[in-house]
Amino acid sequence: MYQKKKERLYISELLEDPAVTYPSYYLLSLSMAKNEILHTSLIALHSFDFTYYEIPKNHEDIFAMLHSGMFPIYKEKYLVGYFGNKMMYLESNGWKGMPSTEDIFKMENWLVC
């Protein structure tokens, strides 16, 4: 089966002096590596500039953001996306399936814009 080419998106390409330097890059598909909304979310996450983010009032705020193609932030540590009817979080090696734990249901763990 054909494996899609992945590209490293380095945080240093997005921010000159990030507040959070780990991970230093993300392994993404070519289309995701060029996604401006993802870039903006990564800049907010790595600069700790959550000016445009707030704690959601309910789960509908989170899903509205996911369905619009934006990326809510989980625990001020991960960007979350919604692909193929699955919630996924972004790690250095790419998107991973998000486990359904008790913490996922606590609104104070989420930031939406």
Rosetta silent file (secondary structure, phi, psi, omega in degrees, C-alpha in Angstrom):
SEQUENCE: MYQKKKERLYISELLEDPAVTYPSYYLLSLSMAKNEILHTSLIALHSFDFTYYEIPKNHEDIFAMLHSGMFPIYKEKYLVGYFGNKMMYLESNGWKGMPSTEDIFKMENWLVC
SCORE:     score description
SCORE:     0.000 S_00000001
   1 L     0.000  142.423 -177.663    0.000    0.000    0.000 S_00000001
   2 L   -73.792  126.483  178.494    1.206    3.491   -0.854 S_00000001
   3 L   -94.654  126.574  179.066    2.385    5.508    2.158 S_00000001
   4 L   -68.523  143.989 -179.659    1.741    9.248    1.923 S_00000001
   5 L   -70.570  135.133  178.344    4.832   11.412    2.252 S_00000001
   6 E  -109.242  153.905 -177.264    5.242   13.122    5.602 S_00000001
   7 E  -131.784  145.227  175.906    7.099   16.356    6.260 S_00000001
   8 E   -87.266  125.864  174.430    8.667   17.800    9.404 S_00000001
   9 E  -105.712  108.527 -178.021    7.246   21.152   10.438 S_00000001
  10 E   -83.529  137.116  178.812    9.793   22.752   12.768 S_00000001
  11 H   -62.405  -33.604  179.050    8.544   25.130   15.449 S_00000001
  12 H   -62.889  -20.468  175.436   11.563   27.339   14.751 S_00000001
  13 H   -76.585  -23.543 -178.518   10.063   27.972   11.283 S_00000001
  14 H   -96.657  -35.112 -175.828    6.918   29.376   12.907 S_00000001
  15 L  -132.606  137.478  178.984    8.355   31.154   15.960 S_00000001
  16 L   -73.269  -43.563 -176.920   11.693   32.800   16.527 S_00000001
  17 L  -135.265   78.862 -176.769   11.764   32.284   20.318 S_00000001
  18 L   -68.253  144.412  176.170    9.116   29.754   21.430 S_00000001
  19 L   -73.553  -33.017  177.665    8.156   29.580   25.121 S_00000001
  20 L  -116.450  116.727 -174.850    7.664   25.811   24.765 S_00000001
  21 L   -99.280   -6.832  178.756   10.382   24.146   22.719 S_00000001
  22 L  -110.394  134.346   -8.990    9.225   20.534   22.977 S_00000001
  23 L   -73.947  155.232 -177.070    8.460   19.011   20.621 S_00000001
  24 L   -81.924  -15.961  176.952   10.728   20.888   18.265 S_00000001
  25 E  -150.669  164.215  174.727    8.924   19.547   15.182 S_00000001
  26 E  -127.530  136.604  176.918    5.757   17.758   14.108 S_00000001
  27 E   -89.831  114.492 -172.383    5.584   15.055   11.439 S_00000001
  28 E  -134.228  159.071  171.976    2.646   15.976    9.180 S_00000001
  29 E   -66.187  162.346 -178.721    1.185   15.266    5.774 S_00000001
  30 H   -59.617  -41.072 -179.602    2.067   17.812    3.114 S_00000001
  31 H   -67.959  -38.822  178.585   -1.408   19.376    3.226 S_00000001
  32 H   -68.948  -35.658  179.734   -1.367   19.648    7.043 S_00000001
  33 H   -64.902  -22.094  179.597    2.136   21.141    6.974 S_00000001
  34 L  -100.855   -0.813 -176.087    0.744   23.961    4.798 S_00000001
  35 L   -71.831  112.871 -176.529   -2.466   24.458    6.823 S_00000001
  36 H   -65.997  -34.529  178.706   -2.481   28.098    8.053 S_00000001
  37 H   -65.618  -40.765  176.684   -5.074   27.405   10.768 S_00000001
  38 H   -63.378  -42.546  178.058   -2.818   24.674   12.149 S_00000001
  39 H   -58.038  -46.718 -179.232    0.162   27.069   12.036 S_00000001
  40 H   -61.565  -41.507  179.408   -1.785   29.696   14.005 S_00000001
  41 H   -66.917  -40.597  178.248   -2.806   27.119   16.609 S_00000001
  42 H   -65.548  -38.042  176.968    0.762   25.827   16.938 S_00000001
  43 H   -62.430  -45.094  178.054    2.050   29.377   17.385 S_00000001
  44 H   -60.546  -43.875 -177.922   -0.493   29.966   20.173 S_00000001
  45 H   -65.612  -43.914 -175.467    0.452   26.656   21.822 S_00000001
  46 H   -85.257  -13.571  175.556    4.215   27.167   21.647 S_00000001
  47 H  -100.761   -7.591 -175.152    4.153   30.849   22.587 S_00000001
  48 L    57.685   33.976  176.997    1.596   30.286   25.391 S_00000001
  49 L  -102.039   90.913 -177.596   -0.408   33.148   23.894 S_00000001
  50 L  -101.253   33.014 -178.460   -3.995   32.054   24.525 S_00000001
  51 L   -54.293  -41.611 -175.510   -5.444   35.557   24.070 S_00000001
  52 L   -92.771    3.067 -178.616   -8.096   34.346   21.621 S_00000001
  53 L  -105.571  155.360  176.631   -8.867   31.140   23.518 S_00000001
  54 E  -149.438  163.645  175.812  -11.260   30.519   26.399 S_00000001
  55 L   -72.020  131.005 -178.223  -12.582   27.614   28.431 S_00000001
  56 L   -68.400  150.647  178.294  -15.634   26.199   26.612 S_00000001
  57 L   -75.919  -34.168  177.963  -19.060   26.518   28.201 S_00000001
  58 L  -156.982  177.133 -176.606  -20.006   22.985   27.126 S_00000001
  59 H   -64.114  -23.489  179.854  -18.926   20.172   24.828 S_00000001
  60 H   -64.142  -31.723  176.592  -20.801   21.730   21.897 S_00000001
  61 H   -63.346  -39.641  179.983  -18.218   24.547   21.783 S_00000001
  62 H   -65.994  -48.324 -177.391  -15.456   21.966   21.330 S_00000001
  63 H   -69.768  -30.782  175.746  -17.281   20.079   18.578 S_00000001
  64 H   -63.229  -41.295  179.047  -18.263   23.279   16.789 S_00000001
  65 H   -67.492  -42.694  178.588  -14.595   24.201   16.607 S_00000001
  66 H   -62.502  -44.839 -178.172  -13.601   20.706   15.445 S_00000001
  67 H   -69.187  -22.541  178.109  -16.286   20.609   12.742 S_00000001
  68 L   -85.184   -0.087  178.206  -15.221   24.021   11.434 S_00000001
  69 L    88.952   10.243  178.677  -11.689   22.696   10.793 S_00000001
  70 L   -96.477  175.428 -172.620  -10.079   24.495   13.705 S_00000001
  71 L  -125.628  103.404  173.917   -7.978   22.974   16.475 S_00000001
  72 L   -68.445  161.790 -179.423   -8.961   23.276   20.145 S_00000001
  73 E  -109.159  133.690 -179.055   -6.176   22.949   22.703 S_00000001
  74 E  -110.374  124.583  178.125   -6.246   20.199   25.338 S_00000001
  75 L    54.435   30.211 -179.001   -4.505   20.718   28.698 S_00000001
  76 L    51.164   30.786 -174.597   -2.460   23.591   27.185 S_00000001
  77 L  -135.744  -32.487 -174.800   -0.317   20.847   25.687 S_00000001
  78 E  -129.174  143.600  166.961   -1.958   19.282   22.620 S_00000001
  79 E   -86.877  142.280 -179.590   -3.825   20.444   19.546 S_00000001
  80 E  -118.695  134.119  176.742   -6.882   18.306   18.864 S_00000001
  81 E  -123.831  169.639 -179.165   -8.331   17.594   15.427 S_00000001
  82 E  -127.339  107.411 -175.369  -11.266   15.613   14.122 S_00000001
  83 E  -132.954  131.223  177.680  -10.444   13.243   11.249 S_00000001
  84 L    56.232   41.959 -178.615  -12.396   10.244    9.974 S_00000001
  85 L    60.829   27.348  176.854  -14.932   10.503   12.804 S_00000001
  86 E  -131.026  139.290  170.887  -12.140   10.302   15.386 S_00000001
  87 E   -82.016  133.445 -178.192  -10.748   12.882   17.782 S_00000001
  88 E  -134.941  147.423  177.075   -6.977   12.957   17.462 S_00000001
  89 E  -113.535  152.202 -174.930   -4.231   14.866   19.230 S_00000001
  90 E   -95.278  122.528  172.757   -0.989   16.077   17.676 S_00000001
  91 E  -116.038  176.693 -179.256    2.326   14.703   18.910 S_00000001
  92 L   -55.891  -39.657 -177.602    5.783   15.017   17.421 S_00000001
  93 L   -86.753    9.297  177.111    5.304   11.865   15.319 S_00000001
  94 E   117.358 -165.042 -176.581    1.940   12.997   13.978 S_00000001
  95 E   -80.215  134.640  179.116   -1.735   12.584   14.834 S_00000001
  96 E  -123.822  148.003  176.657   -2.668    9.935   17.430 S_00000001
  97 E   -62.891  137.483 -176.743   -6.097    8.644   18.451 S_00000001
  98 L   -88.803  118.727  179.242   -7.345   10.390   21.578 S_00000001
  99 L   -69.918  144.613 -179.278   -8.133    7.972   24.408 S_00000001
 100 L   -89.569   95.870  179.051  -11.455    8.498   26.151 S_00000001
 101 L  -113.823  172.586  179.948  -10.521    9.126   29.776 S_00000001
 102 H   -59.847  -36.821 -178.153  -12.311   10.966   32.563 S_00000001
 103 H   -61.730  -28.742 -177.987  -10.141   14.059   31.995 S_00000001
 104 H   -65.139  -22.522 -177.247  -11.459   14.485   28.456 S_00000001
 105 H   -90.859   -4.323  179.087  -14.900   15.352   29.881 S_00000001
 106 L   -87.860  117.217 -175.908  -13.660   18.172   32.140 S_00000001
 107 H   -61.614  -30.268 -177.925  -14.251   21.498   30.397 S_00000001
 108 H   -68.464  -10.513  176.664  -11.381   23.200   32.275 S_00000001
 109 H   -85.738   -5.147 -174.796   -8.921   20.996   30.347 S_00000001
 110 E  -113.330  150.676  170.443   -9.962   22.555   27.020 S_00000001
 111 E  -130.366  130.216  179.145   -9.364   25.883   25.287 S_00000001
 112 E  -127.435  160.959  176.393  -11.466   26.981   22.323 S_00000001
 113 L  -126.867    0.000    0.000  -11.602   30.171   20.262 S_00000001
